[in-house]
Amino acid sequence: MRTTANNMLLFLKGLAMGAADVVPGISGGTVAFITGIYIELIATIKSFDITALKLLKSDGLRAAWHHINGNFLVVLLAGILTSVFSLAQIMHYLLLEHGVPLWSFFSGLIIGSVILLLRQNPPAKISEKLLFVVGVLIAYGISIAPSVVLEDSVMTMFFAGAIALCAMILPGISGSFILVLLGLYPVFISAIANLEIDLLLAFSVGGIIGLMLFSRFLSWLLARFQSAVIALMCGFLVGSLSIIWPWKSTLYQEVSDAGESLTKVTENILPNQFLEITGHDPQTLLCLLVFCFGFVIVLSAEFLGKIRRDA
């Protein structure tokens, strides 16, 4: 049985996981792994099965609650949700007012995550190295293709939640990164900041269903092909850097009759070109500083994890 102190510590770990999943580049799964709750988290997700329903029917709520590790789940989710809703307001403001430095910060986080993952799981086989290259090419191909701006509909958010929350149990890939890849990160942050209940509910239901359906498969995949899976994920991360490059110029944009963006084609440009084309300050020095800050944050997490293991 957990003590009050243990529950407070678990709540703080939930805060850290929530913060990680709000920003692209840091994985909530990585935080869970570093803080020592990853195995219990996976086991808890797996426990939502037929056995839980049978226990609820035969032995009552207490037995089913114990089977699904309910106390652990409630405290952890409380920390995650507190962090997500607190940080979403900040992210919404930064996306609107300071987008260029923010994407630079995300770039630092992602590069740091790649280095961290490759140091922990270096691709030794040729097949793993090839998977890394394939991941880079796929993500880069997505980045240079015309981006379809998905509408913020209930169905869109349902499927986004199903995909993004599955990333929570994958160390190295954050749910927010998946949303960036889908072009839905600003939509998600805006929905939280403005408390758009219908979109948030659709996202949550999709996420729960996605976790239930795919958690066992992902666990099986990681258990048997961990190095190969991580090599592919690292490739995705590296290739995605083109997507979140801070300085962009819009080449073509298709707008609906209602004035909403449907298709958008952009190209990555250098800071000096950004000034010439857009007339806005590229904030090069600030971008470099926040990039380094994001990079250091991820590697600091590895250092803290090493201290914990050695203690």
Secondary structure, 3 states (H helix, E strand, C coil): CCCHHHHHHHHHHHHHHHHHHHCCCCCHHHHHHHCCCHHHHHHHHHCCCHHHHHHHHHCCHHHHHHHCCHHHHHHHHHHHHHHHHHHHHHHHHHHHHCHHHHHHHHHHHHHHHHHHHHHHCCCCCHHHHHHHHHHHHHHHHHHHCCEECCCCCHHHHHHHHHHHHHHHHCCCCCHHHHHHHHCCHHHHHHHHHCCCHHHHHHHHHHHHHHHHHHHHHHHHHHHHHHHHHHHHHHHHHHHHCCCCCCCEEEEEEEECCCCCEEEEEEEECCHHHHHHHHCCCCCHHHHHHHHHHHHHHHHHHHHHHHHHHHC
